[in-house]
Amino acid sequence: MITALLIRKHKMNNYQLGLYEKSMPHRLSIIEKLTIAKQSGFEFLEISIDETDEKLSRLSWNTDKCKELQLASLDLNIPIGSMCLSGHRKYPLGSLSEQTRKKSLEIMQRALYLACLLGVRVIQLAGYDVYYEQSNEKTEAYFRENLEKCVEMAAMHGVMLAFETMETPFMDTVGKAMKYVSEINSPYLQIYPDFGNLTNASLVHGHDVIEDLNLGAGHIVAMHLKETTPGKYRDIPYGTGHVEFALGIASSMQMGIRRFVGEFWDNGNFMSQISHAHDFLRRNFELSAN
């Protein structure tokens, strides 16, 4: 009996499952969100720095605010484990506007400093050259130039940047992300794919999603587990889409990936939604081991 319990505990602890902050209402504080994530059975919280003024203002948090969050994290025994930095949608690295590009680098610098204060080791970087502008050779060239600057900053701070695979053609596959990872060739630039986005991309491009995932072997640090349907990328309840989670988890685990985040958004009934997401994803981890 004791041996069986130890084996079960070992299996439960061979990965960590985090909760995306936006699964909870905006009105809640980070400390309240940490508390809910812990009580709901998740191992860490992924914080969001998106393009809204409210989220971007977090880049100005002072040391007292960060100390308060660190102490709460220690008391609750749940860390802020990663940062989803999507603020570059509004201020992209590849913008044709020099002022916007300067703002994008400022956001990166401040995000890295905040990550250091909060103990965050991985910043998920949105795989866009531009979002609200038209992508072209110039925007791609600016993106590549400023990406290198971002990686140099990350190396100085000892914080890893990792590309999210997105819903736009610029970087919707692991293979496309690997182009930049290989060119930059730094331990501080890796990949943090979204398996739901990859599933949709596999239908668009006609390739096998696992074959694409395997192109990032040795360079994938974590994975978003998000439900999608063909052509739709968010607000799909777990179990109602077409993502083969157990297959993605099993393939990821074989590649040595041990950190995952349930990515979904508050739909107004967040506690029930979080409970369902937790149980659904844990069940798929169990299925992936069979």
C-alpha positions as CSV (number, residue, x, y, z in Angstrom):
1,M,0.0,0.0,0.0
2,I,2.8,2.4,0.9
3,T,4.7,1.6,-2.3
4,A,1.6,2.2,-4.4
5,L,1.0,5.6,-2.7
6,L,4.7,6.6,-3.3
7,I,4.4,5.6,-7.0
8,R,1.2,7.6,-7.4
9,K,2.8,10.6,-5.7
10,H,5.8,10.4,-8.0
11,K,3.6,10.2,-11.1
12,M,1.6,13.2,-9.9
13,N,4.7,15.2,-9.3
14,N,6.5,14.6,-12.7
15,Y,5.0,17.8,-14.2
16,Q,3.5,21.1,-13.1
17,L,0.2,22.5,-14.3
18,G,-0.3,26.3,-14.1
19,L,-3.4,28.5,-14.4
20,Y,-3.6,31.5,-16.8
21,E,-4.5,34.6,-14.9
22,K,-7.2,35.7,-17.4
23,S,-9.3,32.7,-16.4
24,M,-10.4,34.9,-13.5
25,P,-12.2,38.2,-13.4
26,H,-10.2,41.5,-13.8
27,R,-11.7,42.7,-10.5
28,L,-9.7,40.2,-8.5
29,S,-6.2,41.1,-7.1
30,I,-3.2,39.0,-8.0
31,I,-3.1,37.7,-4.4
32,E,-6.8,36.6,-4.8
33,K,-5.9,34.9,-8.1
34,L,-2.9,33.2,-6.5
35,T,-5.3,31.9,-3.7
36,I,-7.8,30.6,-6.2
37,A,-5.2,28.9,-8.3
38,K,-3.8,27.2,-5.2
39,Q,-7.2,26.1,-3.9
40,S,-8.1,24.8,-7.3
41,G,-5.2,22.4,-7.4
42,F,-2.8,24.3,-9.7
43,E,1.0,24.5,-9.1
44,F,1.6,28.0,-10.3
45,L,0.0,31.2,-11.8
46,E,0.9,32.7,-15.1
47,I,0.6,36.4,-15.0
48,S,-0.5,38.5,-18.0
49,I,1.0,41.7,-19.3
50,D,-1.2,42.5,-22.2
51,E,-1.8,45.6,-24.3
52,T,-4.3,47.2,-22.0
53,D,-3.2,50.2,-20.0
54,E,-4.2,48.4,-16.8
55,K,-1.9,45.5,-17.5
56,L,0.9,47.6,-18.9
57,S,0.9,49.7,-15.7
58,R,2.1,46.6,-13.9
59,L,5.5,47.3,-15.5
60,S,5.7,50.2,-13.1
61,W,5.1,48.2,-9.9
62,N,7.6,49.3,-7.3
63,T,9.6,47.0,-5.0
64,D,7.1,47.3,-2.2
65,K,4.3,46.0,-4.4
66,C,6.5,43.1,-5.7
67,K,7.6,42.3,-2.1
68,E,3.9,42.1,-1.1
69,L,3.3,39.6,-3.9
70,Q,6.3,37.6,-3.2
71,L,5.4,37.2,0.5
72,A,1.8,36.2,-0.4
73,S,3.2,33.7,-2.9
74,L,5.4,32.2,-0.2
75,D,2.6,32.1,2.4
76,L,0.3,30.4,-0.1
77,N,3.1,28.1,-1.4
78,I,2.3,28.9,-5.1
79,P,4.6,31.0,-7.3
80,I,4.0,33.4,-10.2
81,G,5.7,30.9,-12.5
82,S,5.7,32.6,-15.8
83,M,4.6,35.8,-17.6
84,C,2.5,36.0,-20.8
85,L,3.8,39.2,-22.4
86,S,1.3,40.1,-25.2
87,G,1.7,43.9,-24.8
88,H,3.8,43.8,-27.9
89,R,0.6,43.3,-30.0
90,K,0.0,47.1,-29.5
91,Y,3.7,48.0,-29.5
92,P,5.3,45.4,-31.8
93,L,9.0,44.9,-32.3
94,G,8.6,45.0,-36.0
95,S,6.5,48.2,-36.3
96,L,7.3,50.6,-39.1
97,S,7.0,53.4,-36.5
98,E,10.4,54.1,-34.9
99,Q,8.5,55.5,-31.8
100,T,6.5,52.3,-31.5
101,R,9.7,50.1,-31.8
102,K,11.3,52.1,-29.0
103,K,8.3,51.6,-26.9
104,S,8.4,47.8,-27.6
105,L,12.0,47.6,-26.3
106,E,11.1,49.7,-23.3
107,I,8.3,47.2,-22.5
108,M,10.7,44.4,-22.9
109,Q,13.2,46.0,-20.5
110,R,10.6,46.7,-17.9
111,A,9.0,43.3,-18.2
112,L,12.4,41.6,-17.6
113,Y,13.0,43.8,-14.5
114,L,9.5,43.0,-13.2
115,A,10.2,39.3,-13.8
116,C,13.4,39.5,-11.7
117,L,11.5,41.2,-8.9
118,L,8.8,38.6,-8.9
119,G,11.0,35.6,-9.4
120,V,9.6,34.8,-12.9
121,R,12.0,32.8,-15.0
122,V,10.2,32.5,-18.3
123,I,8.5,35.2,-20.3
124,Q,6.3,34.0,-23.1
125,L,6.9,36.2,-26.1
126,A,4.1,36.7,-28.7
127,G,5.2,35.5,-32.1
128,Y,4.2,38.6,-34.1
129,D,6.3,40.9,-36.1
130,V,3.3,43.3,-36.2
131,Y,-0.3,42.8,-35.3
132,Y,-2.4,45.8,-36.3
133,E,-0.1,46.7,-39.2
134,Q,0.5,44.9,-42.4
135,S,3.4,42.4,-42.2
136,N,6.1,42.8,-44.9
137,E,9.8,42.4,-45.4
138,K,10.5,45.6,-43.5
139,T,8.5,44.6,-40.4
140,E,10.1,41.2,-40.4
141,A,13.6,42.8,-40.6
142,Y,12.8,45.2,-37.8
143,F,11.4,42.3,-35.7
144,R,14.6,40.3,-36.3
145,E,16.8,43.2,-35.3
146,N,14.9,44.1,-32.2
147,L,14.5,40.4,-31.2
148,E,18.2,40.2,-30.9
149,K,18.3,43.2,-28.6
150,C,15.6,41.6,-26.5
151,V,17.5,38.4,-26.2
152,E,20.6,40.3,-25.1
153,M,18.6,42.0,-22.4
154,A,17.1,38.7,-21.3
155,A,20.6,37.2,-21.1
156,M,21.8,40.0,-18.8
157,H,18.8,39.5,-16.5
158,G,19.0,35.7,-16.6
159,V,15.4,35.4,-17.7
160,M,14.3,33.2,-20.6
161,L,12.2,34.4,-23.5
162,A,10.1,31.8,-25.3
163,F,7.9,32.2,-28.4
164,E,4.2,31.5,-28.2
165,T,2.9,30.1,-31.5
166,M,0.2,32.4,-32.6
167,E,-3.0,32.5,-34.8
168,T,-1.4,34.5,-37.6
169,P,0.8,33.1,-40.4
170,F,3.9,34.9,-39.2
171,M,4.6,32.3,-36.5
172,D,1.8,29.8,-36.2
173,T,4.0,26.7,-36.1
174,V,7.0,25.5,-34.1
175,G,8.9,25.2,-37.3
176,K,8.6,28.9,-38.0
177,A,9.6,29.7,-34.4
178,M,12.6,27.5,-34.7
179,K,13.9,29.7,-37.6
180,Y,14.5,32.5,-35.2
181,V,15.6,30.3,-32.3
182,S,18.3,28.8,-34.6
183,E,19.4,32.1,-36.0
184,I,19.7,33.9,-32.6
185,N,21.2,30.7,-31.1
186,S,20.9,31.8,-27.5
187,P,19.9,29.7,-24.4
188,Y,17.7,32.7,-23.6
189,L,15.4,32.3,-26.6
190,Q,13.3,29.2,-26.8
191,I,9.7,28.2,-27.6
192,Y,6.5,28.1,-25.5
193,P,3.9,26.8,-27.9
194,D,0.2,26.8,-27.7
195,F,-1.1,23.3,-28.6
196,G,-4.5,24.6,-29.6
197,N,-3.0,27.1,-32.0
198,L,-0.7,24.4,-33.4
199,T,-3.7,22.1,-33.9
200,N,-5.4,24.8,-36.0
201,A,-2.2,25.5,-37.9
202,S,-1.9,21.9,-38.8
203,L,-5.2,22.0,-40.6
204,V,-4.3,25.3,-42.4
205,H,-0.9,24.0,-43.6
206,G,-1.8,20.3,-44.0
207,H,1.0,18.9,-41.7
208,D,1.0,16.6,-38.7
209,V,0.8,18.6,-35.5
210,I,3.1,16.2,-33.6
211,E,5.7,16.3,-36.4
212,D,5.7,20.1,-36.1
213,L,5.9,20.0,-32.3
214,N,8.9,17.6,-32.6
215,L,10.8,20.2,-34.7
216,G,11.3,22.1,-31.4
217,A,12.9,19.2,-29.5
218,G,15.3,20.5,-27.0
219,H,14.0,24.1,-27.3
220,I,10.5,23.9,-25.8
221,V,10.3,25.1,-22.2
222,A,6.5,24.9,-21.5
223,M,3.2,24.5,-23.3
224,H,-0.2,26.2,-23.3
225,L,-3.0,23.7,-23.2
226,K,-5.9,25.6,-24.9
227,E,-9.0,24.3,-26.6
228,T,-9.7,25.4,-30.2
229,T,-12.0,24.5,-33.1
230,P,-11.0,25.0,-36.8
231,G,-10.5,28.7,-37.4
232,K,-11.5,29.7,-33.9
233,Y,-8.8,30.2,-31.2
234,R,-10.4,31.2,-27.9
235,D,-13.4,30.8,-25.7
236,I,-13.9,27.1,-26.6
237,P,-14.8,25.1,-23.5
238,Y,-12.5,22.1,-22.8
239,G,-13.8,18.9,-24.4
240,T,-15.9,20.7,-27.0
241,G,-13.2,21.3,-29.5
242,H,-10.8,19.3,-31.6
243,V,-7.5,19.4,-29.7
244,E,-6.1,16.0,-28.8
245,F,-4.7,17.0,-25.4
246,A,-3.6,13.5,-24.3
247,L,-1.6,13.1,-27.5
248,G,0.0,16.5,-27.2
249,I,0.9,16.0,-23.5
250,A,2.4,12.5,-24.2
251,S,4.5,13.8,-27.0
252,S,5.6,16.8,-24.9
253,M,6.5,14.6,-21.9
254,Q,8.6,12.4,-24.2
255,M,10.5,15.5,-25.2
256,G,11.2,16.4,-21.6
257,I,8.6,19.2,-21.2
258,R,7.3,19.3,-17.7
259,R,5.5,22.7,-17.4
260,F,2.1,23.3,-18.8
261,V,-0.6,26.0,-18.4
262,G,-4.3,25.8,-18.8
263,E,-5.1,28.8,-21.0
264,F,-8.7,30.0,-21.1
265,W,-10.7,33.1,-20.3
266,D,-13.3,34.0,-17.6
267,N,-16.8,33.5,-19.0
268,G,-18.7,34.8,-16.0
269,N,-18.9,31.5,-14.1
270,F,-15.2,31.3,-13.4
271,M,-15.0,29.0,-10.4
272,S,-17.0,26.3,-12.2
273,Q,-14.9,26.8,-15.3
274,I,-11.6,26.5,-13.4
275,S,-12.8,23.4,-11.7
276,H,-13.8,21.8,-15.0
277,A,-10.5,22.8,-16.6
278,H,-8.5,21.4,-13.8
279,D,-10.3,18.1,-13.8
280,F,-10.3,17.8,-17.6
281,L,-6.6,18.5,-18.0
282,R,-5.5,16.3,-15.1
283,R,-7.6,13.5,-16.7
284,N,-5.7,14.0,-20.0
285,F,-2.4,13.8,-18.2
286,E,-3.5,10.4,-16.8
287,L,-4.7,9.3,-20.3
288,S,-1.3,10.4,-21.8
289,A,0.5,8.0,-19.5
290,N,-1.5,5.0,-20.8
